[in-house]
Amino acid sequence: MKLSARNQLPGKVAKIETGMVTAEVVIALDGGGELTSVITKKAVENLGLTVGKKVYAVVKSTEVMVAVD
């Protein structure tokens, strides 16, 4: 897989909650922590996503907000 996005975070699918149209996919990142993505139910099917499957969370954004306590 080759992508222009630099932020490719490897992990495994930890949980999938499927709704009528969309699905919430929780990815346990290899470096620790979790990331949640909301994608279409059809995308989950097309990608063959299942709990435990190795995936990449790819982040492509024009801005990132930074916050402190």
N, CA, C and O atoms as a MOPAC input file, in Angstrom:
PM7 MOZYME 1SCF
protein

 N      0.84200 1    -1.16700 1     0.00000 1
 C      0.00000 1     0.00000 1     0.00000 1
 C      0.89300 1     1.23800 1     0.00000 1
 O      1.76000 1     1.37300 1     0.86300 1
 N      0.69500 1     2.12200 1    -0.93900 1
 C      1.42700 1     3.37500 1    -0.98400 1
 C      0.42900 1     4.51800 1    -0.92400 1
 O     -0.53200 1     4.56400 1    -1.69200 1
 N      0.67200 1     5.44100 1     0.00300 1
 C     -0.19400 1     6.60800 1     0.17400 1
 C      0.64100 1     7.84900 1     0.35500 1
 O      1.78700 1     7.77200 1     0.79700 1
 N      0.08100 1     8.99700 1     0.01700 1
 C      0.78800 1    10.25100 1     0.24400 1
 C      0.68500 1    10.70000 1     1.70300 1
 O      1.51300 1    11.48500 1     2.16500 1
 N     -0.31200 1    10.21700 1     2.42200 1
 C     -0.48800 1    10.60100 1     3.82700 1
 C      0.66900 1    10.06300 1     4.65600 1
 O      1.01800 1     8.88600 1     4.56100 1
 N      1.25700 1    10.92400 1     5.46400 1
 C      2.39700 1    10.53400 1     6.30000 1
 C      1.97800 1     9.89800 1     7.61400 1
 O      2.73800 1     9.12800 1     8.20300 1
 N      0.78100 1    10.21200 1     8.07600 1
 C      0.32700 1     9.70900 1     9.36900 1
 C     -0.41200 1     8.38100 1     9.20500 1
 O     -1.64100 1     8.34100 1     9.14300 1
 N      0.35500 1     7.30600 1     9.13700 1
 C     -0.19600 1     5.96500 1     9.00600 1
 C      0.11200 1     5.21700 1    10.30300 1
 O      1.26400 1     4.88200 1    10.57900 1
 N     -0.91800 1     4.96400 1    11.08600 1
 C     -0.75600 1     4.37900 1    12.40600 1
 C     -1.19900 1     2.92000 1    12.39200 1
 O     -2.39000 1     2.64800 1    12.23800 1
 N     -0.27000 1     1.97200 1    12.54900 1
 C     -0.64300 1     0.56000 1    12.51600 1
 C     -1.34400 1     0.13400 1    13.80000 1
 O     -1.06400 1     0.64900 1    14.88200 1
 N     -2.25500 1    -0.80900 1    13.65400 1
 C     -2.96100 1    -1.33900 1    14.81100 1
 C     -3.83600 1    -2.51200 1    14.41900 1
 O     -3.70900 1    -3.06300 1    13.32500 1
 N     -4.72700 1    -2.88800 1    15.32700 1
 C     -5.67600 1    -3.98100 1    15.08400 1
 C     -7.06700 1    -3.51000 1    15.47200 1
 O     -7.23500 1    -2.70700 1    16.38900 1
 N     -8.06200 1    -4.02500 1    14.75600 1
 C     -9.44600 1    -3.69100 1    15.06600 1
 C     -9.78700 1    -4.27900 1    16.43300 1
 O     -9.66800 1    -5.48500 1    16.65000 1
 N    -10.21200 1    -3.41300 1    17.34800 1
 C    -10.56300 1    -3.85300 1    18.69700 1
 C    -12.07000 1    -4.07200 1    18.84500 1
 O    -12.50900 1    -4.95300 1    19.58400 1
 N    -12.86000 1    -3.25200 1    18.12700 1
 C    -14.31300 1    -3.35000 1    18.26100 1
 C    -14.97400 1    -2.72200 1    17.04200 1
 O    -14.47900 1    -1.73700 1    16.49400 1
 N    -16.08500 1    -3.29400 1    16.62600 1
 C    -16.89600 1    -2.73300 1    15.54400 1
 C    -18.33700 1    -2.67300 1    16.02600 1
 O    -18.91600 1    -3.69300 1    16.40000 1
 N    -18.91300 1    -1.47500 1    16.01700 1
 C    -20.32500 1    -1.30300 1    16.34700 1
 C    -21.03300 1    -0.83100 1    15.09100 1
 O    -20.82900 1     0.29500 1    14.63700 1
 N    -21.87300 1    -1.70300 1    14.52800 1
 C    -22.52300 1    -1.41600 1    13.26100 1
 C    -23.92800 1    -0.87300 1    13.47600 1
 O    -24.72000 1    -1.43400 1    14.23300 1
 N    -24.22200 1     0.23200 1    12.79400 1
 C    -25.55300 1     0.82000 1    12.80800 1
 C    -26.26100 1     0.54100 1    11.49200 1
 O    -25.86900 1    -0.36100 1    10.75200 1
 N    -27.28700 1     1.30100 1    11.20300 1
 C    -28.04900 1     1.11600 1     9.96700 1
 C    -27.23600 1     1.47300 1     8.72400 1
 O    -27.30700 1     0.77500 1     7.71200 1
 N    -26.46200 1     2.56100 1     8.79800 1
 C    -25.70400 1     3.03900 1     7.64200 1
 C    -24.21200 1     3.11800 1     7.93500 1
 O    -23.39200 1     2.82300 1     7.06500 1
 N    -23.85500 1     3.51400 1     9.15700 1
 C    -22.44900 1     3.68200 1     9.50800 1
 C    -22.01300 1     2.65700 1    10.54500 1
 O    -22.82500 1     1.95300 1    11.14400 1
 N    -20.69900 1     2.60100 1    10.73200 1
 C    -20.12100 1     1.72100 1    11.74600 1
 C    -19.02000 1     2.47900 1    12.46900 1
 O    -18.28700 1     3.26500 1    11.86800 1
 N    -18.91600 1     2.23300 1    13.76300 1
 C    -17.85400 1     2.81500 1    14.57400 1
 C    -16.79000 1     1.73500 1    14.74300 1
 O    -17.05700 1     0.66900 1    15.29900 1
 N    -15.58400 1     2.02000 1    14.25900 1
 C    -14.48900 1     1.05700 1    14.30400 1
 C    -13.43500 1     1.56900 1    15.28200 1
 O    -12.87900 1     2.65200 1    15.09600 1
 N    -13.16600 1     0.78900 1    16.31900 1
 C    -12.15700 1     1.14800 1    17.30700 1
 C    -10.88100 1     0.38700 1    16.96200 1
 O    -10.89200 1    -0.83700 1    16.83100 1
 N     -9.78300 1     1.12500 1    16.81700 1
 C     -8.48900 1     0.53600 1    16.47100 1
 C     -7.55800 1     0.66200 1    17.66700 1
 O     -7.32500 1     1.76000 1    18.17100 1
 N     -7.02700 1    -0.47400 1    18.12000 1
 C     -6.00300 1    -0.48800 1    19.16900 1
 C     -4.67000 1    -0.27700 1    18.47300 1
 O     -4.21700 1    -1.14400 1    17.72500 1
 N     -4.03800 1     0.86500 1    18.71100 1
 C     -2.79300 1     1.20600 1    18.02100 1
 C     -1.62200 1     0.41500 1    18.57100 1
 O     -1.54000 1     0.16100 1    19.77200 1
 N     -0.71200 1     0.02700 1    17.68300 1
 C      0.47200 1    -0.74900 1    18.08700 1
 C      1.30800 1    -0.00100 1    19.11900 1
 O      1.91000 1    -0.62400 1    19.99300 1
 N      1.35200 1     1.31700 1    19.03100 1
 C      2.14300 1     2.12500 1    19.95700 1
 C      1.42500 1     2.43600 1    21.25600 1
 O      1.95700 1     3.16200 1    22.09600 1
 N      0.23200 1     1.90200 1    21.43300 1
 C     -0.56800 1     2.17100 1    22.61800 1
 C     -1.67900 1     3.14800 1    22.30300 1
 O     -1.55600 1     3.96100 1    21.38600 1
 N     -2.73400 1     3.07700 1    23.03800 1
 C     -3.87500 1     3.96100 1    22.82800 1
 C     -4.85200 1     3.39300 1    21.81400 1
 O     -4.60800 1     2.36200 1    21.18800 1
 N     -5.95100 1     4.09200 1    21.67400 1
 C     -6.99600 1     3.69500 1    20.73400 1
 C     -7.40700 1     4.88400 1    19.88400 1
 O     -7.24900 1     6.04100 1    20.27300 1
 N     -7.93300 1     4.56700 1    18.72200 1
 C     -8.44200 1     5.57300 1    17.81300 1
 C     -9.77400 1     5.05600 1    17.29300 1
 O     -9.89400 1     3.87300 1    16.97500 1
 N    -10.77500 1     5.92300 1    17.20200 1
 C    -12.09300 1     5.51900 1    16.71200 1
 C    -12.39100 1     6.21600 1    15.39500 1
 O    -12.18500 1     7.42100 1    15.25200 1
 N    -12.87500 1     5.44400 1    14.44100 1
 C    -13.24300 1     5.98200 1    13.13600 1
 C    -14.69100 1     5.60700 1    12.83300 1
 O    -15.12100 1     4.48500 1    13.09900 1
 N    -15.43600 1     6.55800 1    12.27400 1
 C    -16.79800 1     6.27700 1    11.82800 1
 C    -16.76800 1     6.20900 1    10.30600 1
 O    -16.45600 1     7.19100 1     9.63200 1
 N    -17.09700 1     5.04200 1     9.78200 1
 C    -17.09700 1     4.81900 1     8.33300 1
 C    -18.42500 1     4.16400 1     7.95100 1
 O    -19.20400 1     3.77800 1     8.82300 1
 N    -18.67400 1     4.04100 1     6.67800 1
 C    -19.93200 1     3.42100 1     6.26400 1
 C    -19.89900 1     1.92100 1     6.54400 1
 O    -18.83900 1     1.29700 1     6.59200 1
 N    -21.08300 1     1.37300 1     6.72400 1
 C    -21.23200 1    -0.07700 1     6.92300 1
 C    -20.69300 1    -0.81900 1     5.69600 1
 O    -20.07100 1    -1.87400 1     5.82100 1
 N    -20.93900 1    -0.25700 1     4.51900 1
 C    -20.46000 1    -0.86300 1     3.26800 1
 C    -18.93500 1    -0.89700 1     3.23500 1
 O    -18.35600 1    -1.86500 1     2.74200 1
 N    -18.27100 1     0.14000 1     3.74900 1
 C    -16.80500 1     0.16200 1     3.78400 1
 C    -16.27600 1    -0.95000 1     4.68900 1
 O    -15.26900 1    -1.58200 1     4.37000 1
 N    -16.94900 1    -1.19000 1     5.81800 1
 C    -16.54900 1    -2.28000 1     6.71300 1
 C    -16.60800 1    -3.60300 1     5.96100 1
 O    -15.69200 1    -4.42100 1     6.05600 1
 N    -17.68700 1    -3.80800 1     5.21400 1
 C    -17.85000 1    -5.04400 1     4.43300 1
 C    -16.80700 1    -5.14300 1     3.33000 1
 O    -16.19000 1    -6.19300 1     3.15500 1
 N    -16.60000 1    -4.05000 1     2.57500 1
 C    -15.64900 1    -4.05800 1     1.45500 1
 C    -14.21500 1    -4.31600 1     1.91800 1
 O    -13.44500 1    -4.97400 1     1.21900 1
 N    -13.85600 1    -3.80100 1     3.09400 1
 C    -12.50600 1    -3.98200 1     3.62700 1
 C    -12.34900 1    -5.32000 1     4.36300 1
 O    -11.23800 1    -5.71000 1     4.72300 1
 N    -13.45400 1    -6.00700 1     4.57900 1
 C    -13.39700 1    -7.28000 1     5.29400 1
 C    -12.96800 1    -7.10100 1     6.74400 1
 O    -12.25800 1    -7.94400 1     7.29100 1
 N    -13.39700 1    -6.00100 1     7.37400 1
 C    -12.97200 1    -5.71600 1     8.74000 1
 C    -13.61900 1    -6.67100 1     9.73300 1
 O    -14.82700 1    -6.90700 1     9.70400 1
 N    -12.78600 1    -7.21200 1    10.61000 1
 C    -13.22800 1    -8.06400 1    11.70000 1
 C    -12.35900 1    -7.74400 1    12.90600 1
 O    -11.25400 1    -7.22300 1    12.75700 1
 N    -12.84800 1    -8.04900 1    14.09000 1
 C    -12.06000 1    -7.81900 1    15.29900 1
 C    -10.77700 1    -8.63400 1    15.20900 1
 O    -10.80600 1    -9.82300 1    14.89000 1
 N     -9.65700 1    -7.98900 1    15.49300 1
 C     -8.34900 1    -8.63400 1    15.43800 1
 C     -7.60300 1    -8.44000 1    14.13000 1
 O     -6.41200 1    -8.74300 1    14.04600 1
 N     -8.29400 1    -7.93500 1    13.09600 1
 C     -7.64800 1    -7.72900 1    11.79500 1
 C     -6.64400 1    -6.58400 1    11.87300 1
 O     -6.91500 1    -5.54600 1    12.47800 1
 N     -5.48500 1    -6.78300 1    11.25400 1
 C     -4.43700 1    -5.76900 1    11.17400 1
 C     -4.87200 1    -4.68500 1    10.19800 1
 O     -5.25700 1    -4.98000 1     9.06600 1
 N     -4.81000 1    -3.42300 1    10.63700 1
 C     -5.22900 1    -2.28400 1     9.81000 1
 C     -4.27400 1    -1.11500 1    10.02900 1
 O     -3.40300 1    -1.15900 1    10.89800 1
 N     -4.45100 1    -0.08500 1     9.23500 1
 C     -3.74100 1     1.18100 1     9.41100 1
 C     -4.77500 1     2.28200 1     9.56700 1
 O     -5.70800 1     2.37700 1     8.77000 1
 N     -4.61900 1     3.10300 1    10.57200 1
 C     -5.41500 1     4.32100 1    10.69100 1
 C     -4.63500 1     5.38600 1     9.93700 1
 O     -3.51300 1     5.72400 1    10.31600 1
 N     -5.22000 1     5.91400 1     8.87500 1
 C     -4.54300 1     6.90600 1     8.04500 1
 C     -5.19900 1     8.25700 1     8.29300 1
 O     -6.40000 1     8.42400 1     8.07700 1
 N     -4.40000 1     9.22100 1     8.74800 1
 C     -4.90800 1    10.54200 1     9.08000 1
 C     -4.41000 1    11.53200 1     8.03400 1
 O     -3.20400 1    11.70700 1     7.85700 1
 N     -5.33400 1    12.17000 1     7.35100 1
 C     -4.99600 1    13.20300 1     6.37500 1
 C     -5.85200 1    14.41000 1     6.70100 1
 O     -7.07100 1    14.37200 1     6.52800 1
 N     -5.23700 1    15.47000 1     7.16800 1
 C     -5.98700 1    16.63700 1     7.60600 1
 C     -5.22000 1    17.90800 1     7.29600 1
 O     -3.99300 1    17.90400 1     7.19700 1
 N     -5.95000 1    18.97800 1     7.14600 1
 C     -5.30400 1    20.26200 1     6.89100 1
 C     -4.97100 1    20.99600 1     8.17600 1
 O     -4.20300 1    21.95800 1     8.15800 1
 N     -5.53700 1    20.55600 1     9.29100 1
 C     -5.21200 1    21.20100 1    10.56000 1
 C     -5.32200 1    20.21300 1    11.71600 1
 O     -6.09000 1    19.25300 1    11.66300 1
 N     -4.55300 1    20.46500 1    12.74300 1
 C     -4.59300 1    19.68800 1    13.96800 1
 C     -4.66400 1    20.67000 1    15.13100 1
 O     -3.84100 1    21.58000 1    15.23300 1
 N     -5.63900 1    20.48700 1    15.99800 1
 C     -5.77400 1    21.36500 1    17.16300 1
 C     -4.95200 1    20.81000 1    18.31800 1
 O     -4.83700 1    19.59600 1    18.48400 1
 N     -4.38300 1    21.70500 1    19.11100 1
 C     -3.61100 1    21.33900 1    20.27600 1
 C     -4.28600 1    21.93900 1    21.49800 1
 O     -4.67300 1    23.10800 1    21.48100 1
 N     -4.43300 1    21.15200 1    22.56200 1
 C     -5.08700 1    21.63700 1    23.77700 1
 C     -4.24200 1    21.27700 1    24.99200 1
 O     -3.48900 1    20.30300 1    24.97000 1
 N     -4.37200 1    22.05700 1    26.03500 1
 C     -3.69600 1    21.77800 1    27.30200 1
 C     -4.71900 1    21.91500 1    28.42700 1
 O     -5.76300 1    22.54700 1    28.26100 1
 N     -4.40100 1    21.31200 1    29.57400 1
 C     -5.26200 1    21.45400 1    30.75600 1
 C     -4.92700 1    22.71500 1    31.50300 1
 O     -5.54400 1    23.00900 1    32.52700 1

